[in-house]
Amino acid sequence: MKVRITPLNFASALFLFLAFYVWMYGAKTVGMQVKQLGTAIGWIFLFFALAVSFLDVMLRNFFPETKKIWIVELSFITLTAIIFLIVR
């Protein structure tokens, strides 16, 4: 099996890092005022990491070429960021 690095791999690694960082140091380090929500936020980041990795596996099945995967996944990340900024 050929190992391909994609943008969603980086995103899932970032979410895993954030989940463990919040579990280790608490939610106050990421800007939360309430310390007790650290565990819940860690679980949310872990859920995001699992969802993003599942989406990455699905997109790998639809697009066999690495160049197309990069274009689609970068478009997805950009669209998600734009929607986040609009809602915020």
N, CA, C and O atoms as CSV, one atom per row, in Angstrom:
chain,resi,resn,atom,element,x,y,z
A,1,MET,N,N,0.838,-1.176,0.000
A,1,MET,CA,C,0.000,0.000,0.000
A,1,MET,C,C,0.887,1.245,0.000
A,1,MET,O,O,1.847,1.341,0.764
A,2,LYS,N,N,0.551,2.175,-0.857
A,2,LYS,CA,C,1.327,3.390,-1.000
A,2,LYS,C,C,0.858,4.431,0.023
A,2,LYS,O,O,-0.336,4.711,0.127
A,3,VAL,N,N,1.793,4.992,0.765
A,3,VAL,CA,C,1.472,6.000,1.768
A,3,VAL,C,C,1.446,7.367,1.088
A,3,VAL,O,O,2.418,7.779,0.455
A,4,ARG,N,N,0.315,8.061,1.231
A,4,ARG,CA,C,0.177,9.386,0.653
A,4,ARG,C,C,-0.130,10.381,1.765
A,4,ARG,O,O,-0.991,10.138,2.611
A,5,ILE,N,N,0.574,11.487,1.752
A,5,ILE,CA,C,0.348,12.530,2.750
A,5,ILE,C,C,-0.600,13.553,2.136
A,5,ILE,O,O,-0.388,14.031,1.022
A,6,THR,N,N,-1.647,13.877,2.885
A,6,THR,CA,C,-2.668,14.795,2.405
A,6,THR,C,C,-2.914,15.886,3.452
A,6,THR,O,O,-2.493,15.743,4.600
A,7,PRO,N,N,-3.583,16.959,3.072
A,7,PRO,CA,C,-3.864,18.041,4.033
A,7,PRO,C,C,-4.734,17.598,5.208
A,7,PRO,O,O,-4.565,18.100,6.319
A,8,LEU,N,N,-5.649,16.678,4.983
A,8,LEU,CA,C,-6.486,16.226,6.087
A,8,LEU,C,C,-5.700,15.361,7.064
A,8,LEU,O,O,-6.092,15.240,8.224
A,9,ASN,N,N,-4.598,14.755,6.621
A,9,ASN,CA,C,-3.705,14.061,7.562
A,9,ASN,C,C,-3.116,15.061,8.548
A,9,ASN,O,O,-3.053,14.796,9.748
A,10,PHE,N,N,-2.685,16.215,8.033
A,10,PHE,CA,C,-2.151,17.255,8.909
A,10,PHE,C,C,-3.225,17.781,9.854
A,10,PHE,O,O,-2.950,18.040,11.026
A,11,ALA,N,N,-4.447,17.939,9.349
A,11,ALA,CA,C,-5.536,18.438,10.192
A,11,ALA,C,C,-5.876,17.455,11.309
A,11,ALA,O,O,-6.087,17.863,12.451
A,12,SER,N,N,-5.929,16.169,10.990
A,12,SER,CA,C,-6.236,15.190,12.034
A,12,SER,C,C,-5.100,15.102,13.050
A,12,SER,O,O,-5.354,14.906,14.238
A,13,ALA,N,N,-3.858,15.242,12.604
A,13,ALA,CA,C,-2.734,15.259,13.542
A,13,ALA,C,C,-2.808,16.481,14.446
A,13,ALA,O,O,-2.509,16.391,15.637
A,14,LEU,N,N,-3.203,17.621,13.891
A,14,LEU,CA,C,-3.364,18.832,14.701
A,14,LEU,C,C,-4.458,18.653,15.745
A,14,LEU,O,O,-4.274,19.040,16.899
A,15,PHE,N,N,-5.592,18.073,15.361
A,15,PHE,CA,C,-6.685,17.850,16.316
A,15,PHE,C,C,-6.270,16.862,17.409
A,15,PHE,O,O,-6.621,17.047,18.575
A,16,LEU,N,N,-5.530,15.823,17.042
A,16,LEU,CA,C,-5.036,14.890,18.063
A,16,LEU,C,C,-4.085,15.588,19.033
A,16,LEU,O,O,-4.164,15.383,20.245
A,17,PHE,N,N,-3.188,16.412,18.496
A,17,PHE,CA,C,-2.273,17.160,19.350
A,17,PHE,C,C,-3.045,18.085,20.289
A,17,PHE,O,O,-2.750,18.145,21.483
A,18,LEU,N,N,-4.037,18.808,19.752
A,18,LEU,CA,C,-4.821,19.714,20.592
A,18,LEU,C,C,-5.603,18.965,21.663
A,18,LEU,O,O,-5.728,19.446,22.789
A,19,ALA,N,N,-6.130,17.794,21.325
A,19,ALA,CA,C,-6.880,17.008,22.311
A,19,ALA,C,C,-5.975,16.604,23.472
A,19,ALA,O,O,-6.344,16.778,24.633
A,20,PHE,N,N,-4.805,16.072,23.170
A,20,PHE,CA,C,-3.913,15.656,24.243
A,20,PHE,C,C,-3.330,16.853,24.994
A,20,PHE,O,O,-3.080,16.765,26.196
A,21,TYR,N,N,-3.114,17.961,24.301
A,21,TYR,CA,C,-2.612,19.160,24.958
A,21,TYR,C,C,-3.628,19.705,25.953
A,21,TYR,O,O,-3.269,20.103,27.061
A,22,VAL,N,N,-4.892,19.722,25.557
A,22,VAL,CA,C,-5.948,20.200,26.459
A,22,VAL,C,C,-6.113,19.245,27.627
A,22,VAL,O,O,-6.338,19.691,28.752
A,23,TRP,N,N,-6.010,17.951,27.393
A,23,TRP,CA,C,-6.113,16.993,28.506
A,23,TRP,C,C,-4.950,17.137,29.479
A,23,TRP,O,O,-5.130,16.979,30.687
A,24,MET,N,N,-3.762,17.434,28.966
A,24,MET,CA,C,-2.592,17.541,29.831
A,24,MET,C,C,-2.550,18.855,30.606
A,24,MET,O,O,-2.276,18.854,31.806
A,25,TYR,N,N,-2.817,19.969,29.937
A,25,TYR,CA,C,-2.616,21.279,30.544
A,25,TYR,C,C,-3.910,22.019,30.856
A,25,TYR,O,O,-3.861,23.094,31.454
A,26,GLY,N,N,-5.058,21.487,30.474
A,26,GLY,CA,C,-6.329,22.122,30.776
A,26,GLY,C,C,-6.766,23.086,29.684
A,26,GLY,O,O,-5.986,23.458,28.807
A,27,ALA,N,N,-8.027,23.479,29.760
A,27,ALA,CA,C,-8.607,24.333,28.731
A,27,ALA,C,C,-8.222,25.792,28.919
A,27,ALA,O,O,-8.389,26.591,27.998
A,28,LYS,N,N,-7.716,26.157,30.082
A,28,LYS,CA,C,-7.339,27.548,30.315
A,28,LYS,C,C,-6.184,27.968,29.406
A,28,LYS,O,O,-6.062,29.146,29.073
A,29,THR,N,N,-5.339,27.024,29.001
A,29,THR,CA,C,-4.198,27.359,28.140
A,29,THR,C,C,-4.629,27.696,26.723
A,29,THR,O,O,-3.883,28.358,26.001
A,30,VAL,N,N,-5.811,27.261,26.304
A,30,VAL,CA,C,-6.287,27.583,24.963
A,30,VAL,C,C,-7.302,28.710,24.971
A,30,VAL,O,O,-7.970,28.948,23.964
A,31,GLY,N,N,-7.429,29.410,26.093
A,31,GLY,CA,C,-8.273,30.592,26.137
A,31,GLY,C,C,-9.609,30.426,26.826
A,31,GLY,O,O,-10.380,31.385,26.882
A,32,MET,N,N,-9.915,29.263,27.350
A,32,MET,CA,C,-11.189,29.064,28.049
A,32,MET,C,C,-11.103,29.639,29.459
A,32,MET,O,O,-10.065,29.537,30.112
A,33,GLN,N,N,-12.181,30.237,29.922
A,33,GLN,CA,C,-12.218,30.799,31.261
A,33,GLN,C,C,-12.552,29.753,32.312
A,33,GLN,O,O,-12.183,29.904,33.476
A,34,VAL,N,N,-13.245,28.697,31.913
A,34,VAL,CA,C,-13.680,27.660,32.840
A,34,VAL,C,C,-12.740,26.464,32.712
A,34,VAL,O,O,-12.604,25.899,31.628
A,35,LYS,N,N,-12.092,26.076,33.807
A,35,LYS,CA,C,-11.139,24.965,33.765
A,35,LYS,C,C,-11.830,23.616,33.612
A,35,LYS,O,O,-11.252,22.694,33.036
A,36,GLN,N,N,-13.047,23.482,34.111
A,36,GLN,CA,C,-13.711,22.185,34.152
A,36,GLN,C,C,-14.106,21.668,32.777
A,36,GLN,O,O,-14.413,20.485,32.635
A,37,LEU,N,N,-14.105,22.513,31.774
A,37,LEU,CA,C,-14.491,22.066,30.433
A,37,LEU,C,C,-13.339,21.443,29.654
A,37,LEU,O,O,-13.515,21.087,28.489
A,38,GLY,N,N,-12.177,21.304,30.258
A,38,GLY,CA,C,-11.014,20.779,29.549
A,38,GLY,C,C,-11.218,19.378,29.021
A,38,GLY,O,O,-10.828,19.078,27.893
A,39,THR,N,N,-11.820,18.519,29.812
A,39,THR,CA,C,-12.045,17.143,29.369
A,39,THR,C,C,-13.029,17.101,28.202
A,39,THR,O,O,-12.818,16.371,27.235
A,40,ALA,N,N,-14.097,17.880,28.293
A,40,ALA,CA,C,-15.098,17.901,27.214
A,40,ALA,C,C,-14.492,18.441,25.928
A,40,ALA,O,O,-14.758,17.916,24.847
A,41,ILE,N,N,-13.686,19.481,26.037
A,41,ILE,CA,C,-13.059,20.041,24.848
A,41,ILE,C,C,-12.053,19.060,24.267
A,41,ILE,O,O,-11.920,18.964,23.047
A,42,GLY,N,N,-11.351,18.338,25.113
A,42,GLY,CA,C,-10.443,17.300,24.627
A,42,GLY,C,C,-11.181,16.219,23.849
A,42,GLY,O,O,-10.716,15.778,22.798
A,43,TRP,N,N,-12.330,15.793,24.364
A,43,TRP,CA,C,-13.141,14.801,23.650
A,43,TRP,C,C,-13.649,15.344,22.323
A,43,TRP,O,O,-13.719,14.608,21.339
A,44,ILE,N,N,-14.002,16.621,22.288
A,44,ILE,CA,C,-14.478,17.229,21.037
A,44,ILE,C,C,-13.357,17.242,20.001
A,44,ILE,O,O,-13.582,16.908,18.838
A,45,PHE,N,N,-12.143,17.628,20.422
A,45,PHE,CA,C,-11.013,17.604,19.491
A,45,PHE,C,C,-10.724,16.181,19.011
A,45,PHE,O,O,-10.383,15.981,17.844
A,46,LEU,N,N,-10.854,15.206,19.883
A,46,LEU,CA,C,-10.641,13.809,19.484
A,46,LEU,C,C,-11.703,13.367,18.481
A,46,LEU,O,O,-11.393,12.665,17.519
A,47,PHE,N,N,-12.950,13.775,18.701
A,47,PHE,CA,C,-14.014,13.463,17.750
A,47,PHE,C,C,-13.743,14.115,16.395
A,47,PHE,O,O,-13.945,13.490,15.354
A,48,PHE,N,N,-13.282,15.380,16.403
A,48,PHE,CA,C,-12.940,16.051,15.150
A,48,PHE,C,C,-11.823,15.307,14.417
A,48,PHE,O,O,-11.866,15.171,13.195
A,49,ALA,N,N,-10.837,14.830,15.152
A,49,ALA,CA,C,-9.736,14.090,14.532
A,49,ALA,C,C,-10.240,12.810,13.879
A,49,ALA,O,O,-9.825,12.474,12.771
A,50,LEU,N,N,-11.134,12.094,14.559
A,50,LEU,CA,C,-11.683,10.867,13.973
A,50,LEU,C,C,-12.548,11.165,12.750
A,50,LEU,O,O,-12.491,10.436,11.760
A,51,ALA,N,N,-13.346,12.228,12.812
A,51,ALA,CA,C,-14.199,12.588,11.673
A,51,ALA,C,C,-13.361,13.005,10.471
A,51,ALA,O,O,-13.667,12.629,9.340
A,52,VAL,N,N,-12.311,13.777,10.709
A,52,VAL,CA,C,-11.450,14.229,9.608
A,52,VAL,C,C,-10.685,13.058,8.999
A,52,VAL,O,O,-10.520,12.999,7.780
A,53,SER,N,N,-10.222,12.138,9.820
A,53,SER,CA,C,-9.505,10.987,9.260
A,53,SER,C,C,-10.455,10.081,8.470
A,53,SER,O,O,-10.061,9.506,7.455
A,54,PHE,N,N,-11.702,9.953,8.932
A,54,PHE,CA,C,-12.692,9.178,8.172
A,54,PHE,C,C,-12.982,9.847,6.834
A,54,PHE,O,O,-13.099,9.169,5.813
A,55,LEU,N,N,-13.099,11.176,6.833
A,55,LEU,CA,C,-13.325,11.899,5.583
A,55,LEU,C,C,-12.133,11.739,4.642
A,55,LEU,O,O,-12.309,11.633,3.429
A,56,ASP,N,N,-10.932,11.721,5.194
A,56,ASP,CA,C,-9.743,11.524,4.379
A,56,ASP,C,C,-9.758,10.159,3.699
A,56,ASP,O,O,-9.422,10.048,2.520
A,57,VAL,N,N,-10.142,9.132,4.430
A,57,VAL,CA,C,-10.218,7.787,3.848
A,57,VAL,C,C,-11.280,7.736,2.749
A,57,VAL,O,O,-11.067,7.113,1.709
A,58,MET,N,N,-12.415,8.386,2.974
A,58,MET,CA,C,-13.462,8.404,1.946
A,58,MET,C,C,-12.990,9.115,0.682
A,58,MET,O,O,-13.220,8.631,-0.427
A,59,LEU,N,N,-12.333,10.261,0.845
A,59,LEU,CA,C,-11.877,10.999,-0.330
A,59,LEU,C,C,-10.770,10.260,-1.076
A,59,LEU,O,O,-10.650,10.393,-2.294
A,60,ARG,N,N,-9.965,9.488,-0.358
A,60,ARG,CA,C,-8.936,8.681,-1.033
A,60,ARG,C,C,-9.562,7.640,-1.957
A,60,ARG,O,O,-8.993,7.313,-2.998
A,61,ASN,N,N,-10.726,7.120,-1.582
A,61,ASN,CA,C,-11.395,6.136,-2.433
A,61,ASN,C,C,-11.991,6.783,-3.679
A,61,ASN,O,O,-12.048,6.152,-4.735
A,62,PHE,N,N,-12.436,8.036,-3.568
A,62,PHE,CA,C,-13.048,8.702,-4.719
A,62,PHE,C,C,-12.029,9.267,-5.694
A,62,PHE,O,O,-12.276,9.304,-6.899
A,63,PHE,N,N,-10.878,9.711,-5.178
A,63,PHE,CA,C,-9.870,10.346,-6.022
A,63,PHE,C,C,-8.555,9.580,-5.904
A,63,PHE,O,O,-7.835,9.734,-4.918
A,64,PRO,N,N,-8.238,8.758,-6.898
A,64,PRO,CA,C,-7.027,7.942,-6.802
A,64,PRO,C,C,-5.730,8.728,-6.998
A,64,PRO,O,O,-4.677,8.281,-6.543
A,65,GLU,N,N,-5.776,9.878,-7.659
A,65,GLU,CA,C,-4.567,10.650,-7.911
A,65,GLU,C,C,-4.292,11.593,-6.743
A,65,GLU,O,O,-5.207,12.218,-6.207
A,66,THR,N,N,-3.040,11.686,-6.361
A,66,THR,CA,C,-2.664,12.502,-5.212
A,66,THR,C,C,-2.912,13.986,-5.468
A,66,THR,O,O,-3.309,14.703,-4.549
A,67,LYS,N,N,-2.691,14.458,-6.674
A,67,LYS,CA,C,-2.893,15.873,-6.993
A,67,LYS,C,C,-4.355,16.268,-6.820
A,67,LYS,O,O,-4.651,17.338,-6.289
A,68,LYS,N,N,-5.268,15.409,-7.266
A,68,LYS,CA,C,-6.691,15.712,-7.118
A,68,LYS,C,C,-7.120,15.683,-5.655
A,68,LYS,O,O,-7.961,16.477,-5.233
A,69,ILE,N,N,-6.540,14.770,-4.885
A,69,ILE,CA,C,-6.861,14.712,-3.455
A,69,ILE,C,C,-6.445,16.009,-2.777
A,69,ILE,O,O,-7.194,16.558,-1.968
A,70,TRP,N,N,-5.252,16.501,-3.104
A,70,TRP,CA,C,-4.777,17.746,-2.495
A,70,TRP,C,C,-5.701,18.904,-2.848
A,70,TRP,O,O,-6.020,19.719,-1.983
A,71,ILE,N,N,-6.133,18.992,-4.093
A,71,ILE,CA,C,-7.012,20.086,-4.516
A,71,ILE,C,C,-8.351,20.009,-3.793
A,71,ILE,O,O,-8.844,21.020,-3.293
A,72,VAL,N,N,-8.939,18.827,-3.733
A,72,VAL,CA,C,-10.240,18.664,-3.099
A,72,VAL,C,C,-10.144,18.923,-1.598
A,72,VAL,O,O,-11.000,19.606,-1.036
A,73,GLU,N,N,-9.125,18.394,-0.946
A,73,GLU,CA,C,-9.016,18.546,0.501
A,73,GLU,C,C,-8.663,19.976,0.895
A,73,GLU,O,O,-9.164,20.477,1.902
A,74,LEU,N,N,-7.814,20.638,0.125
A,74,LEU,CA,C,-7.538,22.047,0.411
A,74,LEU,C,C,-8.770,22.911,0.182
A,74,LEU,O,O,-8.994,23.877,0.911
A,75,SER,N,N,-9.568,22.573,-0.824
A,75,SER,CA,C,-10.823,23.287,-1.047
A,75,SER,C,C,-11.787,23.073,0.111
A,75,SER,O,O,-12.470,24.005,0.536
A,76,PHE,N,N,-11.844,21.851,0.620
A,76,PHE,CA,C,-12.706,21.554,1.757
A,76,PHE,C,C,-12.265,22.329,3.000
A,76,PHE,O,O,-13.102,22.885,3.711
A,77,ILE,N,N,-10.962,22.369,3.265
A,77,ILE,CA,C,-10.458,23.096,4.431
A,77,ILE,C,C,-10.729,24.589,4.288
A,77,ILE,O,O,-11.109,25.243,5.259
A,78,THR,N,N,-10.538,25.134,3.093
A,78,THR,CA,C,-10.803,26.551,2.854
A,78,THR,C,C,-12.277,26.872,3.029
A,78,THR,O,O,-12.622,27.873,3.658
A,79,LEU,N,N,-13.140,26.045,2.486
A,79,LEU,CA,C,-14.580,26.262,2.623
A,79,LEU,C,C,-15.015,26.177,4.081
A,79,LEU,O,O,-15.842,26.972,4.529
A,80,THR,N,N,-14.470,25.229,4.818
A,80,THR,CA,C,-14.796,25.095,6.233
A,80,THR,C,C,-14.343,26.325,7.010
A,80,THR,O,O,-15.072,26.812,7.874
A,81,ALA,N,N,-13.157,26.829,6.716
A,81,ALA,CA,C,-12.657,28.023,7.402
A,81,ALA,C,C,-13.504,29.249,7.079
A,81,ALA,O,O,-13.773,30.063,7.962
A,82,ILE,N,N,-13.927,29.391,5.825
A,82,ILE,CA,C,-14.768,30.527,5.437
A,82,ILE,C,C,-16.120,30.460,6.137
A,82,ILE,O,O,-16.608,31.475,6.631
A,83,ILE,N,N,-16.729,29.279,6.184
A,83,ILE,CA,C,-18.013,29.126,6.866
A,83,ILE,C,C,-17.866,29.415,8.354
A,83,ILE,O,O,-18.738,30.043,8.954
A,84,PHE,N,N,-16.753,28.956,8.960
A,84,PHE,CA,C,-16.504,29.235,10.374
A,84,PHE,C,C,-16.413,30.735,10.625
A,84,PHE,O,O,-16.988,31.238,11.591
A,85,LEU,N,N,-15.699,31.451,9.767
A,85,LEU,CA,C,-15.546,32.888,9.940
A,85,LEU,C,C,-16.847,33.640,9.712
A,85,LEU,O,O,-17.099,34.648,10.373
A,86,ILE,N,N,-17.673,33.173,8.796
A,86,ILE,CA,C,-18.973,33.816,8.550
A,86,ILE,C,C,-19.891,33.607,9.741
A,86,ILE,O,O,-20.566,34.542,10.169
A,87,VAL,N,N,-19.927,32.419,10.273
A,87,VAL,CA,C,-20.809,32.124,11.410
A,87,VAL,C,C,-20.321,32.841,12.662
A,87,VAL,O,O,-21.125,33.306,13.470
A,88,ARG,N,N,-19.033,32.928,12.820
A,88,ARG,CA,C,-18.464,33.577,13.987
A,88,ARG,C,C,-18.807,35.038,13.984
A,88,ARG,O,O,-18.414,35.766,14.895
